[in-house]
Amino acid sequence: MKNSIKVERAKKDLTQAKLAKLTGVSRQTINAIELGKYVPSALLALKMAQIFECQVEEIFQLEEGE
């Protein structure tokens, strides 16, 4: 799964730590999601979309074959 979290964080001037605090997870979790090593829960994806003021589909995209 691809994601644009790093880009969205930059638009909002958020660090990984700040986004982690806003979503209730660790900074390491945000880092793992950005690197594609961890797929977030639906709840976490929705929280991020709310923070970034966009749709979940704008942040997360399925890659070919998924």
DSSP file (Angstrom, degrees, kcal/mol; ACC not computed):
  #  RESIDUE AA STRUCTURE BP1 BP2  ACC     N-H-->O    O-->H-N    N-H-->O    O-->H-N    TCO  KAPPA ALPHA  PHI   PSI    X-CA   Y-CA   Z-CA
    1    1 A M              0   0    0      0, 0.0    61,-0.2     0, 0.0     2,-0.2   0.000 360.0 360.0 360.0 128.2    0.0    0.0    0.0
    2    2 A K  E     -A   61   0A   0     59,-2.6    59,-2.3     2,-0.0     2,-0.3  -0.574 360.0-174.8 -87.7 155.9    1.3    3.4   -1.0
    3    3 A N  E     -A   60   0A   0     57,-0.2    57,-0.2    -2,-0.2     3,-0.1  -0.988  30.1-151.0-148.7 160.6    0.7    6.5    1.1
    4    4 A S     >  +     0   0    0     55,-1.7     4,-2.6    -2,-0.3     5,-0.2  -0.095  55.0 125.4-119.3  32.6    1.3   10.2    1.0
    5    5 A I  H  > S+     0   0    0     54,-0.2     4,-3.1     1,-0.2     5,-0.2   0.907  72.4  53.6 -60.3 -43.6    1.6   10.8    4.7
    6    6 A K  H  > S+     0   0    0      1,-0.2     4,-2.0     2,-0.2    -1,-0.2   0.915 111.6  45.8 -60.0 -42.6    5.0   12.5    4.5
    7    7 A V  H  > S+     0   0    0      2,-0.2     4,-2.1     1,-0.2    -1,-0.2   0.929 113.7  48.5 -64.5 -46.4    3.7   15.0    1.9
    8    8 A E  H  X S+     0   0    0     -4,-2.6     4,-1.6     1,-0.2    -2,-0.2   0.884 109.9  52.5 -64.0 -38.2    0.5   15.7    3.9
    9    9 A R  H  X>S+     0   0    0     -4,-3.1     5,-2.6    -5,-0.2     4,-0.6   0.914 108.2  51.3 -61.9 -41.7    2.6   16.2    7.1
   10   10 A A  H ><5S+     0   0    0     -4,-2.0     3,-0.8    -5,-0.2    -2,-0.2   0.898 106.3  53.9 -62.9 -40.6    4.7   18.7    5.2
   11   11 A K  H 3<5S+     0   0    0     -4,-2.1    -1,-0.2     1,-0.2    -2,-0.2   0.867 116.8  37.9 -60.5 -36.7    1.6   20.6    4.0
   12   12 A K  H 3<5S-     0   0    0     -4,-1.6    -1,-0.2    -5,-0.2    -2,-0.2   0.398 110.5-122.2 -95.2   1.5    0.4   20.9    7.6
   13   13 A D  T <<5 +     0   0    0     -3,-0.8     2,-0.4    -4,-0.6    -3,-0.2   0.924  59.3 153.0  55.3  48.6    4.0   21.5    9.0
   14   14 A L      < -     0   0    0     -5,-2.6    -1,-0.2    -6,-0.1     2,-0.1  -0.890  37.7-142.9-110.3 137.6    3.6   18.4   11.3
   15   15 A T     >  -     0   0    0     -2,-0.4     4,-2.4     1,-0.1     5,-0.2  -0.463  32.4-107.2 -83.8 167.4    6.5   16.3   12.6
   16   16 A Q  H  > S+     0   0    0      1,-0.2     4,-2.5     2,-0.2     5,-0.2   0.910 122.7  52.9 -59.3 -40.6    6.0   12.5   12.9
   17   17 A A  H  > S+     0   0    0      2,-0.2     4,-2.2     1,-0.2    -1,-0.2   0.904 109.2  47.2 -62.9 -42.9    5.9   13.1   16.7
   18   18 A K  H  > S+     0   0    0      2,-0.2     4,-2.4     1,-0.2    -1,-0.2   0.919 113.1  48.1 -67.4 -43.3    3.2   15.7   16.5
   19   19 A L  H  X S+     0   0    0     -4,-2.4     4,-1.9     1,-0.2    -2,-0.2   0.901 110.5  53.2 -63.1 -39.4    1.1   13.5   14.1
   20   20 A A  H  X>S+     0   0    0     -4,-2.5     5,-2.0    -5,-0.2     4,-1.5   0.921 109.5  47.9 -59.8 -44.7    1.6   10.6   16.5
   21   21 A K  H  <5S+     0   0    0     -4,-2.2    -2,-0.2     1,-0.2    -1,-0.2   0.912 111.5  50.3 -63.5 -42.4    0.3   12.6   19.4
   22   22 A L  H  <5S+     0   0    0     -4,-2.4    -1,-0.2     1,-0.2    -2,-0.2   0.814 117.7  39.2 -65.9 -30.5   -2.7   13.8   17.5
   23   23 A T  H  <5S-     0   0    0     -4,-1.9    -1,-0.2    -5,-0.2    -2,-0.2   0.563 110.1-117.7 -98.2 -10.2   -3.6   10.3   16.4
   24   24 A G  T  <5S+     0   0    0     -4,-1.5     2,-0.2     1,-0.3    -3,-0.2   0.771  76.5 106.5  81.2  26.3   -2.8    8.5   19.7
   25   25 A V  S   <S-     0   0    0     -5,-2.0    -1,-0.3    -6,-0.2    -2,-0.1  -0.731  73.4 -87.3-124.8 177.9    0.0    6.3   18.4
   26   26 A S     >  -     0   0    0     -2,-0.2     4,-1.6     1,-0.1     3,-0.3  -0.444  30.5-118.0 -83.9 160.7    3.8    6.3   18.7
   27   27 A R  H  > S+     0   0    0      1,-0.2     4,-2.5     2,-0.2     5,-0.2   0.861 117.0  59.7 -62.2 -34.9    6.2    8.1   16.4
   28   28 A Q  H  > S+     0   0    0      1,-0.2     4,-2.5     2,-0.2    -1,-0.2   0.853 101.8  53.2 -62.7 -34.7    7.6    4.8   15.4
   29   29 A T  H  > S+     0   0    0     -3,-0.3     4,-2.3     2,-0.2    -1,-0.2   0.923 109.1  48.1 -65.7 -44.4    4.1    3.7   14.2
   30   30 A I  H  X S+     0   0    0     -4,-1.6     4,-2.6     1,-0.2    -2,-0.2   0.924 112.5  49.7 -61.2 -44.0    3.9    6.8   12.0
   31   31 A N  H  X S+     0   0    0     -4,-2.5     4,-2.1     1,-0.2    -2,-0.2   0.920 110.3  49.8 -60.3 -45.5    7.4    6.1   10.7
   32   32 A A  H  <>S+     0   0    0     -4,-2.5     5,-2.5     1,-0.2     6,-1.0   0.877 111.3  49.2 -63.4 -38.3    6.5    2.5    9.9
   33   33 A I  H ><5S+     0   0    0     -4,-2.3     3,-1.4     4,-0.2    -1,-0.2   0.939 110.1  50.7 -65.5 -46.8    3.4    3.5    8.1
   34   34 A E  H 3<5S+     0   0    0     -4,-2.6    -2,-0.2     1,-0.3   -31,-0.2   0.873 110.8  49.5 -58.3 -37.7    5.3    6.1    6.0
   35   35 A L  T 3<5S-     0   0    0     -4,-2.1    -1,-0.3    -5,-0.2    -2,-0.2   0.502 115.1-116.8 -81.2  -4.0    7.9    3.5    5.1
   36   36 A G  T < 5S+     0   0    0     -3,-1.4    -3,-0.2    -4,-0.4    -2,-0.1   0.674  85.0 116.1  78.2  16.5    5.2    1.0    4.0
   37   37 A K  S   <S+     0   0    0     -5,-2.5     2,-0.4    -6,-0.2    -4,-0.2   0.573  74.0  39.4 -92.3 -10.9    6.1   -1.5    6.7
   38   38 A Y        -     0   0    0     -6,-1.0    -2,-0.2    -5,-0.1    -1,-0.2  -0.998  69.2-145.0-142.9 133.7    2.8   -1.2    8.6
   39   39 A V        -     0   0    0     -2,-0.4    -6,-0.1    -3,-0.1    -7,-0.0  -0.884  29.0-130.2 -99.2 122.2   -0.8   -0.9    7.4
   40   40 A P        -     0   0    0      0, 0.0     2,-0.0     0, 0.0    -1,-0.0  -0.255  22.1-103.5 -71.1 157.6   -2.8    1.3    9.7
   41   41 A S     >  -     0   0    0      1,-0.1     4,-2.5     4,-0.0     5,-0.2  -0.283  34.8-106.6 -68.3 164.0   -6.2    0.3   11.1
   42   42 A A  H  > S+     0   0    0      1,-0.2     4,-2.4     2,-0.2     5,-0.2   0.897 121.9  53.7 -59.5 -40.4   -9.3    1.8    9.5
   43   43 A L  H  > S+     0   0    0      2,-0.2     4,-2.2     1,-0.2    -1,-0.2   0.923 109.9  45.9 -62.1 -45.3   -9.7    4.0   12.6
   44   44 A L  H  > S+     0   0    0      2,-0.2     4,-2.4     1,-0.2    -1,-0.2   0.903 111.9  51.7 -65.8 -40.8   -6.2    5.3   12.4
   45   45 A A  H  X S+     0   0    0     -4,-2.5     4,-2.2     1,-0.2    -1,-0.2   0.901 110.8  48.7 -62.0 -40.4   -6.5    6.0    8.6
   46   46 A L  H  X S+     0   0    0     -4,-2.4     4,-2.2     2,-0.2    -2,-0.2   0.889 109.3  52.4 -67.0 -39.5   -9.8    7.9    9.3
   47   47 A K  H  X S+     0   0    0     -4,-2.2     4,-2.3     2,-0.2    -2,-0.2   0.919 110.3  48.6 -61.1 -43.6   -8.1    9.9   12.1
   48   48 A M  H  X S+     0   0    0     -4,-2.4     4,-2.8     1,-0.2    -2,-0.2   0.919 109.5  51.7 -64.0 -43.0   -5.3   10.9    9.7
   49   49 A A  H  X>S+     0   0    0     -4,-2.2     5,-2.3     1,-0.2     4,-0.6   0.893 110.0  50.0 -60.3 -39.1   -7.7   11.9    7.0
   50   50 A Q  H ><5S+     0   0    0     -4,-2.2     3,-0.6     3,-0.2    -1,-0.2   0.921 111.8  47.2 -65.4 -43.7   -9.6   14.1    9.4
   51   51 A I  H 3<5S+     0   0    0     -4,-2.3    -2,-0.2     1,-0.2    -1,-0.2   0.907 116.9  43.1 -63.5 -42.4   -6.3   15.8   10.5
   52   52 A F  H 3<5S-     0   0    0     -4,-2.8    -1,-0.2    -5,-0.2    -2,-0.2   0.480 108.4-128.0 -84.0  -2.2   -5.2   16.3    6.9
   53   53 A E  T <<5S+     0   0    0     -4,-0.6     2,-0.3    -3,-0.6    -3,-0.2   0.934  71.9  98.4  55.1  52.0   -8.7   17.4    5.9
   54   54 A C  S   <S-     0   0    0     -5,-2.3    -1,-0.2    -6,-0.1     2,-0.2  -0.893  79.1 -78.1-150.7 179.7   -9.0   15.0    3.1
   55   55 A Q    >>  -     0   0    0     -2,-0.3     3,-1.5     1,-0.1     4,-0.6  -0.562  38.0-118.7 -84.4 151.3  -10.4   11.6    2.1
   56   56 A V  H >> S+     0   0    0      1,-0.3     4,-2.8    -2,-0.2     3,-1.5   0.880 114.4  61.2 -54.7 -39.8   -8.7    8.4    3.2
   57   57 A E  H 34 S+     0   0    0      1,-0.3    -1,-0.3     2,-0.2     0, 0.0   0.712  96.4  59.8 -64.1 -20.5   -8.2    7.5   -0.5
   58   58 A E  H <4 S+     0   0    0     -3,-1.5    -1,-0.3     1,-0.1    -2,-0.2   0.712 114.7  35.0 -78.2 -20.5   -6.2   10.7   -1.0
   59   59 A I  H << S+     0   0    0     -3,-1.5   -55,-1.7    -4,-0.6     2,-0.4   0.833 120.9  42.0 -97.7 -44.3   -3.6    9.4    1.6
   60   60 A F  E  <  +A    3   0A   0     -4,-2.8     2,-0.4   -57,-0.2    -1,-0.2  -0.910  62.1 178.4-114.9 131.8   -3.6    5.6    1.0
   61   61 A Q  E     -A    2   0A   0    -59,-2.3   -59,-2.6    -2,-0.4     2,-0.2  -0.992  28.6-121.4-131.0 138.6   -3.6    3.9   -2.4
   62   62 A L        -     0   0    0     -2,-0.4     2,-0.2   -61,-0.2     3,-0.1  -0.534  28.7-132.5 -72.8 142.3   -3.5    0.2   -3.2
   63   63 A E    >   -     0   0    0     -2,-0.2     3,-2.1     1,-0.1    -1,-0.0  -0.585  39.7 -75.9 -91.3 160.1   -0.6   -0.9   -5.3
   64   64 A E  T 3  S+     0   0    0      1,-0.3    -1,-0.1    -2,-0.2     0, 0.0  -0.299 120.0  22.4 -56.8 131.1   -1.0   -3.1   -8.3
   65   65 A G  T 3         0   0    0     -3,-0.1    -1,-0.3     1,-0.0    -3,-0.0   0.383 360.0 360.0  92.3  -3.1   -1.6   -6.7   -7.2
   66   66 A E    <         0   0    0     -3,-2.1    -2,-0.1     0, 0.0    -4,-0.0   0.455 360.0 360.0 -88.6 360.0   -2.9   -5.9   -3.7
